[in-house]
Amino acid sequence: MSRLSPLALALCLVTLPASSADPGKPSRADLQRVMEQHSRSVVTVNGPRRASPGVFVGSAGQVLTSMEPVGLEYVGLNVATVEHEGQALPARVLLANVALKVAVVAAPDGTYPAVPVRLLKEGDSLEGRWVVGVVPGARNRPAKPEAAQATRAPAPFYDVPLALPPGSPLFDSDGRVVAVVVQRTRRGCRVLPLGEVKLTLASSNEP
């Protein structure tokens, strides 16, 4: 895996502390808050392989997505584009991790609407927690925020019964990203907590 530039490390900085108690099922107001955050910060990443959703996790243009658009052979290359506010912005692949099935790409230098990120405390689990994803629209139906509870999957992943494509973010009720979808499953999707992405970034920058 390639060493990351300091630009990629911003992913570790756009974090807010987790609350001491996890709330119950998100309310209608919570779902609306997530939808507004999603509308501002979620983009489409077009890579050499295919397109995938992604989300701004760094205000300088870092986008967290799945491995689907890019692969290891593209790390360090300007081979992707990020669709933001009607523009196709050239993007460089900062990271691609086969084991975790995630990638980070960087749009051109600028100021972007990064989402706040919630990292679970050490020893905490997503199992049983309510998360919110925005299910894509189909035919005449618009995209819709839906809540579901995460269940345990082979570590470090969790399963969520929502029909979300890889690269989609999952939010808590406060509109903070807690996980990213890495794979579709028969009953929904498999997700990776953001803490695992942070650990990967840290280990990639060790001397």
N, C-alpha and C positions, 0 to 999 in steps of 0.2 A: 504494500500500500504506500502511496506517495505521501511525503510529508506535507502538512497543510500550511498554507500561508497564514499570517496573523489575521487576515480578513475572515477566515473560517472560524476563528476562535470567538467571534462575536456571538455565535450560537450559545456559548456557555454564559454569556453575560445578560441576555434578555430574559432573565428569570425572576420570578417572584416567589417568596416563600410559601410553602404549602400550609394550609390552615391546620390547626390541631385536630379538628373534627371534620370528617367528611360529611357533607350534607346528604339529604335524602334525594328522592327523585326530582330532577330539575322541573321547575315551574314553567308556565307558558312564557313568563317574562325572561327566564333564563334561556329558553330556546330562542327567543327573539334576540337576546344579547349575542348568542353564539352566531346566529344568522348574520347579524350586522358585522361581527368580527370576520366571519368567513368571507363575506362579500368584499371587504376591504383588502384582505391579506392573502387569499388563495388565488393561485395562478395556474396556468397550464404550462408544463415543461415539455417541449418538443425536442427529442434527441435523435440520434442516428437509428435507434431501434423502433421507438414508438412514442406516443404522447402519454403523459401522466399528470394528475394534479400535483401541486406542490404548494408550500406555504412559506411566506417570508418569515424567517426566524432571526434575521439580522437586519438592522435598519440600513446597512450599507449595501444590501442586495442579496444576501445569502438566502437560498431557497432549499428547504428540506423536502425531499421527494423519495420515491421508491427507486429500486434498481432498474425498473422496467425501461426508462428512456435511455439509460447509459450503462456502460460496463467498465471494468477495471482498465481496459485498454484506452479509455478516453480521459482518464484522470490527467489534469493539466492542460487539456485541449479546449479550444473554443469551438465546440461542436454542437452546442444546444442553444435553444432560444427559450425565452420566458415571455409569455403573453401577458402583458400588464397594461391596463387602461387603453386597450385597443392597439397597442404597439407590440411588435415582436422584437424583443431585446436580445442581443447576442449574449451568451452565457458560457462561462468556463466551468468545467467539471472539477470541483475541489476534492471530492471524496466519493468513492464507490466501494461499498462493503458487501461482499457476497454473502457472508455468514449472517449478517443482520438484515440484508436485503434493502438497504437504504443508500441514498446518495445525497450529496450537497452540491449545488451549482451556484455560481455567483453571477448576477446581472451586473451591468456596468456600474461604476462608482456613481453614487447618488444617494438620495434619501427615500426610503421605502417604508410602507406601513407594516412593520414587523409586529407579530403577535407576542403577547406575554407568554412565557413558558412556565409550567409548573412541574417541578421535579419532586418526586416522592422522597420522603425521608428514608434514610438507610434502614432496611429491614421491612419497610412498608410494601404493600402489594396492591396491584390494581384489581385483584380478585374481589368481586362483589361490589365494586364501586360503580356508580352511575357515570357514564360518559355520553357525550353528545356528538353526533356526526351529521353532516348535511348530505342527505341522500340525493343523488342527481335526479333531475326531472326526466320524464319519459313521455314522448308524444305531446299531449297537451297539458301535462301535469308539471308544475314548477318544482324546482328543488325545494326540499323540505328538511328542517332540522328534526332529528329523532333521537330519543334517549334510550339507552340500553345498559345492562350491567355486564361488566367484563367477567370472563371465566378464565381459569388457569389453562394454559397450553404448555407445550414443551418450553422450558426456560430458554431465553428470557422473554418469550412471547406470551400474549394473552389472546383469547378469542372474544369477539363481540358480534352479536347477532344483528348486524346492520349490513345492508347491501352497498358497501362503499368500495370504490376502486382503489388499487394501490397508489400510495402517494397522498391520500386524503388525510387531513389532520383530525384528531379527536380532541374535544374540548371538555373541560369541567364546567360546572354551572356558572362560573365567573367569567367564562370566555377565554380561559388560559389553555394552551395546548398541552395535553398530557401524554399523547401517544401519536404515532403515525401508522397508517395502514401499510402493510408490506405485502399482503397476499389475499386474494379472494379465497373463500372456503365454501363448502356446500351449504353451510348454514349462516354465512355472513362473511366475516373477514378476520384475518390474523393481524395483530397490532404489536408494535414495539414501543415500550415506554421511553419518554424523552431522556430519562436518566442514562439509559444504555447508549444513546447517541452521544451524550456528553462524555461518558467514559471512553468511547471510541475516539472522539476528538482529542481527548487528553493524552491517550496512549499513542496516538499518531504523531504527537508533537514532542514526545520525550526524546532527549538526545540519544 
